[in-house]
Every structure is written in structure tokens, then in C-alpha cells.
């Protein structure tokens, strides 16, 4: 796993843009999800996980949820709590985020 400590990292900017822009999600055929449960559900549904961002604390706390996804994800990153707050769309983050591909039936 690569460590990301900068809020201005291109991968972080990309994830935030996916979270914020519907047109960008459509263009990229990808979307942003947040929470260990959603990551697990995406994995179990067969959705391709392109990037996984996780804090060190969340990796330990939610390992059972994300273990399978970690084995198959293309790129995984350990992030700081500050970056987790930037990525979060909720007041209190669980520290687990992912960029996943859209299923064809939702892409249009």
C-alpha cells in the first residue's frame, strides 16, 4: 500500500471530483463510495474497485469488512486522518473510501 499524506495529491483530487461532480462521474464511468460496509457490498456485488483509500486506524478496525476487497483492488492507499476528512461526505468519517466502476446499466 502506498502512503498519501498530501491533500493536493492527484488521486485525492480525482476522488473528490468524482464525489462532487455528476458529469465527471458519467465521463469517467466511475463513482466514489464511503464506508467499510459499502466497500464490502461493492466487492460482493462484483463491482470493480479501482482505488481504495483507508486510514491506518480504519484498516485495523474494519479489516474484516475490507479484507476481500484489499486482495483484489487495483490500487490501495493508506491516508492520513486529515485526508479522510477531506474525502468524507459525512460529519464523522469511518476512514474507508473507494473509487469503483459503474455497472453498465447505470452508466447512461
N, CA, C and O of each residue as an XYZ file, in Angstrom:
432
protein
N       0.834     -1.186      0.000
C       0.000      0.000      0.000
C       0.875      1.245      0.000
O       1.853      1.348      0.741
N       0.504      2.158     -0.829
C       1.202      3.439     -0.897
C       0.616      4.377      0.167
O      -0.576      4.316      0.469
N       1.458      5.233      0.724
C       1.012      6.194      1.731
C       0.814      7.549      1.071
O       1.687      8.022      0.344
N      -0.336      8.176      1.323
C      -0.615      9.519      0.813
C      -0.802     10.443      2.008
O      -1.627     10.193      2.886
N      -0.016     11.519      2.022
C      -0.104     12.455      3.140
C      -0.474     13.870      2.700
O      -0.610     14.761      3.538
N      -0.638     14.083      1.407
C      -0.930     15.422      0.905
C      -2.359     15.523      0.375
O      -2.799     14.696     -0.423
N      -3.064     16.539      0.830
C      -4.425     16.782      0.344
C      -4.434     17.184     -1.134
O      -5.466     17.098     -1.800
N      -3.291     17.617     -1.634
C      -3.226     18.045     -3.034
C      -2.759     16.920     -3.966
O      -2.506     17.158     -5.147
N      -2.647     15.719     -3.446
C      -2.291     14.562     -4.265
C      -3.337     14.389     -5.370
O      -4.533     14.552     -5.128
N      -2.888     14.062     -6.572
C      -3.791     13.941     -7.724
C      -4.870     12.872     -7.514
O      -6.001     13.040     -7.970
N      -4.538     11.803     -6.846
C      -5.526     10.739     -6.602
C      -6.628     11.228     -5.657
O      -7.795     10.874     -5.820
N      -6.253     12.031     -4.686
C      -7.221     12.603     -3.753
C      -8.110     13.607     -4.486
O      -9.327     13.606     -4.304
N      -7.513     14.454     -5.305
C      -8.290     15.420     -6.085
C      -9.279     14.698     -7.009
O     -10.425     15.122     -7.155
N      -8.829     13.616     -7.622
C      -9.681     12.828     -8.513
C     -10.880     12.260     -7.749
O     -12.013     12.350     -8.222
N     -10.640     11.685     -6.588
C     -11.714     11.100     -5.780
C     -12.720     12.167     -5.348
O     -13.929     11.936     -5.397
N     -12.235     13.318     -4.932
C     -13.117     14.410     -4.511
C     -13.956     14.887     -5.693
O     -15.147     15.156     -5.541
N     -13.347     14.993     -6.856
C     -14.082     15.433     -8.039
C     -15.176     14.423     -8.402
O     -16.276     14.816     -8.792
N     -14.882     13.137     -8.276
C     -15.908     12.120     -8.515
C     -17.061     12.272     -7.527
O     -18.228     12.160     -7.901
N     -16.727     12.526     -6.276
C     -17.757     12.688     -5.250
C     -18.651     13.886     -5.539
O     -19.857     13.841     -5.296
N     -18.055     14.959     -6.061
C     -18.776     16.218     -6.211
C     -19.465     16.422     -7.551
O     -20.425     17.190     -7.627
N     -19.015     15.768     -8.602
C     -19.499     16.092     -9.943
C     -20.167     14.916    -10.651
O     -19.517     13.926    -10.987
N     -21.452     15.038    -10.865
C     -22.207     14.011    -11.579
C     -21.707     13.842    -13.014
O     -21.571     12.721    -13.502
N     -21.437     14.950    -13.676
C     -20.971     14.863    -15.064
C     -19.594     14.203    -15.137
O     -19.305     13.469    -16.082
N     -18.745     14.463    -14.143
C     -17.433     13.823    -14.123
C     -17.567     12.322    -13.872
O     -16.841     11.527    -14.469
N     -18.488     11.932    -12.996
C     -18.736     10.507    -12.754
C     -19.161      9.814    -14.049
O     -18.677      8.727    -14.365
N     -20.060     10.442    -14.791
C     -20.512      9.862    -16.060
C     -19.368      9.763    -17.054
O     -19.205      8.748    -17.731
N     -18.586     10.811    -17.136
C     -17.445     10.830    -18.066
C     -16.439      9.734    -17.733
O     -15.931      9.062    -18.630
N     -16.155      9.556    -16.463
C     -15.164      8.585    -16.010
C     -15.733      7.169    -15.855
O     -14.981      6.207    -15.696
N     -17.053      7.050    -15.902
C     -17.730      5.772    -15.690
C     -17.303      5.156    -14.349
O     -17.052      3.956    -14.238
N     -17.234      6.023    -13.346
C     -16.789      5.619    -12.017
C     -17.498      6.485    -10.983
O     -17.996      7.566    -11.299
N     -17.538      6.005     -9.759
C     -18.097      6.811     -8.688
C     -17.350      6.547     -7.392
O     -16.525      5.638     -7.299
N     -17.656      7.359     -6.402
C     -16.955      7.374     -5.128
C     -17.890      6.852     -4.043
O     -19.044      7.271     -3.956
N     -17.394      5.943     -3.226
C     -18.187      5.446     -2.102
C     -17.410      5.603     -0.801
O     -16.182      5.683     -0.787
N     -18.163      5.645      0.284
C     -17.567      5.878      1.595
C     -18.200      4.954      2.611
O     -19.421      4.954      2.765
N     -17.422      4.189      3.290
C     -17.776      3.336      4.433
C     -17.330      1.905      4.176
O     -17.346      1.432      3.039
N     -16.932      1.223      5.243
C     -16.500     -0.166      5.089
C     -17.619     -1.059      4.549
O     -17.368     -1.967      3.757
N     -18.836     -0.800      4.977
C     -19.957     -1.632      4.519
C     -20.196     -1.476      3.020
O     -20.414     -2.467      2.323
N     -20.156     -0.240      2.516
C     -20.362     -0.032      1.082
C     -19.230     -0.638      0.250
O     -19.463     -1.154     -0.844
N     -18.018     -0.572      0.769
C     -16.894     -1.202      0.064
C     -17.102     -2.714      0.012
O     -16.902     -3.340     -1.029
N     -17.498     -3.282      1.120
C     -17.757     -4.723      1.147
C     -18.899     -5.091      0.206
O     -18.799     -6.064     -0.541
N     -19.984     -4.318      0.238
C     -21.123     -4.578     -0.642
C     -20.726     -4.460     -2.115
O     -21.156     -5.264     -2.943
N     -19.918     -3.471     -2.432
C     -19.460     -3.311     -3.816
C     -18.656     -4.527     -4.249
O     -18.858     -5.060     -5.341
N     -17.749     -4.959     -3.392
C     -16.942     -6.138     -3.708
C     -17.819     -7.366     -3.917
O     -17.643     -8.098     -4.891
N     -18.759     -7.592     -3.010
C     -19.635     -8.767     -3.091
C     -20.557     -8.709     -4.306
O     -21.002     -9.745     -4.801
N     -20.845     -7.494     -4.788
C     -21.699     -7.323     -5.965
C     -20.933     -7.486     -7.268
O     -21.524     -7.492     -8.348
N     -19.631     -7.617     -7.165
C     -18.825     -7.779     -8.368
C     -18.418     -6.478     -9.029
O     -17.912     -6.476    -10.151
N     -18.638     -5.372     -8.339
C     -18.229     -4.071     -8.858
C     -16.709     -3.970     -8.753
O     -16.127     -4.324     -7.728
N     -16.077     -3.491     -9.804
C     -14.616     -3.364     -9.790
C     -14.206     -2.177     -8.924
O     -14.659     -1.052     -9.136
N     -13.349     -2.442     -7.955
C     -12.826     -1.389     -7.087
C     -11.488     -0.941     -7.668
O     -10.518     -1.698     -7.694
N     -11.462      0.294     -8.129
C     -10.265      0.824     -8.781
C      -9.240      1.345     -7.786
O      -8.039      1.126     -7.943
N      -9.727      2.039     -6.756
C      -8.845      2.606     -5.739
C      -9.514      2.479     -4.383
O     -10.720      2.688     -4.246
N      -8.724      2.139     -3.396
C      -9.218      2.074     -2.025
C      -8.347      2.989     -1.176
O      -7.120      2.889     -1.192
N      -8.993      3.877     -0.438
C      -8.305      4.793      0.470
C      -8.741      4.434      1.884
O      -9.933      4.298      2.160
N      -7.770      4.283      2.774
C      -8.112      3.868      4.136
C      -7.110      4.435      5.134
O      -5.909      4.490      4.868
N      -7.621      4.852      6.274
C      -6.712      5.305      7.328
C      -6.136      4.080      8.022
O      -6.692      2.984      7.943
N      -5.033      4.280      8.689
C      -4.389      3.176      9.426
C      -5.338      2.622     10.493
O      -5.455      1.409     10.665
N      -6.002      3.516     11.194
C      -6.943      3.101     12.238
C      -8.107      2.299     11.648
O      -8.504      1.276     12.205
N      -8.647      2.764     10.530
C      -9.768      2.064      9.899
C      -9.344      0.697      9.360
O     -10.130     -0.250      9.369
N      -8.111      0.600      8.897
C      -7.622     -0.682      8.391
C      -7.661     -1.737      9.491
O      -8.030     -2.886      9.249
N      -7.285     -1.341     10.679
C      -7.325     -2.275     11.813
C      -8.760     -2.532     12.274
O      -9.147     -3.676     12.516
N      -9.528     -1.480     12.391
C     -10.876     -1.581     12.934
C     -11.842     -2.334     12.010
O     -12.680     -3.103     12.482
N     -11.725     -2.110     10.694
C     -12.681     -2.677      9.744
C     -12.073     -3.743      8.836
O     -12.608     -4.027      7.765
N     -10.974     -4.322      9.256
C     -10.274     -5.277      8.398
C     -11.190     -6.400      7.914
O     -11.100     -6.809      6.756
N     -12.061     -6.898      8.775
C     -12.969     -7.977      8.386
C     -13.884     -7.569      7.233
O     -14.227     -8.390      6.383
N     -14.276     -6.294      7.213
C     -15.145     -5.798      6.145
C     -14.408     -5.684      4.810
O     -14.966     -5.978      3.753
N     -13.173     -5.260      4.873
C     -12.470     -4.899      3.633
C     -11.404     -5.890      3.202
O     -10.743     -5.684      2.185
N     -11.230     -6.957      3.957
C     -10.170     -7.921      3.664
C     -10.224     -8.424      2.212
O      -9.209     -8.398      1.516
N     -11.372     -8.870      1.760
C     -11.503     -9.398      0.404
C     -11.246     -8.324     -0.641
O     -10.582     -8.571     -1.648
N     -11.773     -7.133     -0.397
C     -11.569     -6.029     -1.339
C     -10.086     -5.677     -1.441
O      -9.591     -5.379     -2.528
N      -9.384     -5.710     -0.321
C      -7.956     -5.398     -0.332
C      -7.159     -6.361     -1.218
O      -6.154     -5.980     -1.817
N      -7.615     -7.596     -1.290
C      -6.905     -8.597     -2.082
C      -7.106     -8.411     -3.580
O      -6.285     -8.873     -4.372
N      -8.182     -7.744     -3.982
C      -8.492     -7.637     -5.410
C      -8.415     -6.221     -5.966
O      -8.406     -6.039     -7.184
N      -8.360     -5.233     -5.111
C      -8.354     -3.838     -5.557
C      -7.100     -3.545     -6.389
O      -6.019     -4.066     -6.114
N      -7.270     -2.704     -7.406
C      -6.135     -2.361     -8.272
C      -5.088     -1.535     -7.524
O      -3.894     -1.823     -7.609
N      -5.528     -0.519     -6.801
C      -4.610      0.357     -6.064
C      -5.195      0.622     -4.678
O      -6.380      0.926     -4.543
N      -4.361      0.503     -3.662
C      -4.820      0.811     -2.306
C      -3.836      1.772     -1.646
O      -2.626      1.708     -1.863
N      -4.394      2.657     -0.838
C      -3.603      3.727     -0.250
C      -3.949      3.899      1.222
O      -5.118      3.867      1.604
N      -2.931      4.081      2.036
C      -3.108      4.493      3.425
C      -3.121      6.017      3.402
O      -2.249      6.648      2.804
N      -4.118      6.600      4.057
C      -4.240      8.057      4.082
C      -4.253      8.557      5.520
O      -4.506      7.804      6.460
N      -3.979      9.831      5.662
C      -4.000     10.458      6.983
C      -5.447     10.775      7.375
O      -6.346     10.747      6.535
N      -5.656     11.072      8.642
C      -6.981     11.468      9.119
C      -7.434     12.764      8.445
O      -8.620     12.939      8.165
N      -6.493     13.665      8.187
C      -6.824     14.939      7.533
C      -7.350     14.697      6.114
O      -8.300     15.347      5.679
N      -6.736     13.773      5.412
C      -7.202     13.451      4.068
C      -8.559     12.761      4.144
O      -9.422     13.002      3.300
N      -8.755     11.917      5.134
C     -10.054     11.256      5.315
C     -11.150     12.305      5.509
O     -12.251     12.156      4.978
N     -10.860     13.343      6.253
C     -11.831     14.413      6.456
C     -12.126     15.143      5.152
O     -13.264     15.549      4.913
N     -11.119     15.313      4.312
C     -11.323     15.967      3.010
C     -12.181     15.087      2.101
O     -13.043     15.592      1.382
N     -11.950     13.788      2.131
C     -12.712     12.868      1.284
C     -14.135     12.662      1.782
O     -15.042     12.401      0.992
N     -14.328     12.778      3.076
C     -15.609     12.437      3.697
C     -16.740     13.337      3.248
O     -16.583     14.546      3.082
N     -17.881     12.704      3.059
C     -19.106     13.434      2.759
C     -20.031     13.388      3.978
O     -21.191     13.795      3.913
N     -19.494     12.889      5.079
C     -20.245     12.793      6.324
C     -19.501     13.554      7.415
O     -18.315     13.852      7.276
N     -20.204     13.865      8.500
C     -19.562     14.609      9.593
C     -18.474     13.805     10.281
O     -17.386     14.320     10.535
N     -18.757     12.554     10.581
C     -17.736     11.714     11.219
C     -17.445     10.530     10.294
O     -18.297      9.672     10.063
N     -16.247     10.512      9.787
C     -15.856      9.502      8.812
C     -15.407      8.206      9.479
O     -14.892      8.207     10.597
N     -15.616      7.105      8.764
C     -15.120      5.810      9.233
C     -13.730      5.527      8.650
O     -13.083      4.551      9.032
N     -13.275      6.374      7.733
C     -11.926      6.259      7.213
C     -11.733      5.257      6.086
O     -10.603      4.863      5.800
N     -12.825      4.835      5.436
C     -12.743      3.879      4.334
C     -13.481      4.457      3.134
O     -14.663      4.789      3.221
N     -12.759      4.578      1.995
C     -13.312      5.184      0.785
C     -12.849      4.376     -0.416
O     -11.811      3.716     -0.372
N     -13.627      4.435     -1.489
C     -13.212      3.722     -2.695
C     -13.735      4.427     -3.938
O     -14.768      5.097     -3.917
N     -12.989      4.252     -5.015
C     -13.432      4.634     -6.353
C     -13.746      3.329     -7.057
O     -12.904      2.435     -7.136
N     -14.963      3.226     -7.568
C     -15.421      1.985     -8.200
C     -16.006      2.287     -9.575
O     -16.421      3.411     -9.857
N     -16.031      1.263    -10.425
C     -16.610      1.433    -11.749
C     -18.126      1.354    -11.682
O     -18.692      0.671    -10.829
N     -18.768      2.062    -12.593
C     -20.224      1.990    -12.690
C     -20.590      0.713    -13.428
O     -19.898      0.296    -14.357
N     -21.672      0.107    -13.008
C     -22.211     -1.002    -13.763
C     -22.831     -0.443    -15.040
O     -23.328      0.684    -15.038
N     -22.813     -1.199    -16.116
C     -23.312     -0.718    -17.398
C     -24.726     -0.188    -17.328
O     -25.038      0.799    -17.994
N     -25.592     -0.806    -16.547
C     -26.985     -0.363    -16.502
C     -27.152      1.005    -15.859
O     -28.194      1.640    -16.024
N     -26.121      1.481    -15.113
C     -26.197      2.797    -14.500
C     -25.335      3.828    -15.225
O     -25.394      5.011    -14.889
N     -24.560      3.427    -16.181
C     -23.605      4.319    -16.830
C     -24.296      5.369    -17.695
O     -23.747      6.456    -17.869
N     -25.447      5.097    -18.228
C     -26.098      6.047    -19.135
C     -27.073      6.913    -18.459
O     -27.696      7.759    -19.100
